[in-house]
Amino acid sequence: MLRDKRARTVPATLLITPSTVAGPDRPLLGPVSSELSEILAQHVRVTDIHDERSFYQAFADHLGTARRSIWIWAPWTTDRVKSLLPVLTDAAARGVKVTLFVRDPGDALQRKPKHQKYLADLRAALHTVVEINMMHQKIVIIDEETVLLGSLNSLSQSWTREVMLTVRGAHFAQKLLEHEHADQFAAPPRCGVCDGTKVDLRRRRSDDWYWRCYSDACPRWTPGGRSAWTQAAIGATSPKPSNRQRSPSESAASSQGATRPAGPPPPQRRPAGNRAPRSASGPSEATGEPRP
Ligand SMILES: [Zn+2]
């Protein structure tokens, strides 16, 4: 068939070019090869399954060999940080962009001073740290190609039984990053009122994601957070300049009308040491499952 020119050959390497390769580096393919390439790009391989015992060596290996980026969704930062901080610091120091998503300090476990200290250590070493209200995903994505996904909280696991899959596939990794709005959420704004960085990411019942200042030093802070400074997190534009100049009463009125989350008021931020209200997320938030 080849001799009769009724068949053509396409090197397999051209067909499995990751979807993230763009522009002049992307091989030119005909219509049939393009379709085949698209199908192959969606192919994923589960290359490993780890439990809580074997995970951490594999995790350290992945972190140690990352070349471009490390994305981590890990709700809590506890004693596990001690052993992982050096390898994460090394990665950041060699130019790997490390982005970490964790729970905000509205969570009783995460706001403990010890855990906030670990978070501060991570902030000092990593490219970006983002606090998300009620976050519960457990994901690591290396170089937009390798995904570690399962039940294990990578920065806080201590004694629970877990499973983590290692999944390879650039198309899948990209899809997961898009699903988690990774790029948009990796750029938290400063508060438009106090200019502080104590801004967490929240989700309304209507599905809208928004940033909210939780600093109790912010002029807009109230115990219930109802008049706190907020900004849309997806499709966000820069905060209106007038935001800073409004009187507190005008700002509060505007916030009540335009940006107050639907549904019950969000958890209050209380000083460390006070007992936290039981969250609507059920028992997993601050009780059994994630405890270090
Ligand atoms: Zn503020």
Residues whose N, C-alpha, C, O or C-beta is under 5 A from the ligand:
A	BS01	ZN	C191 V193 C194 D195 G196 C213 S215 C218 W229
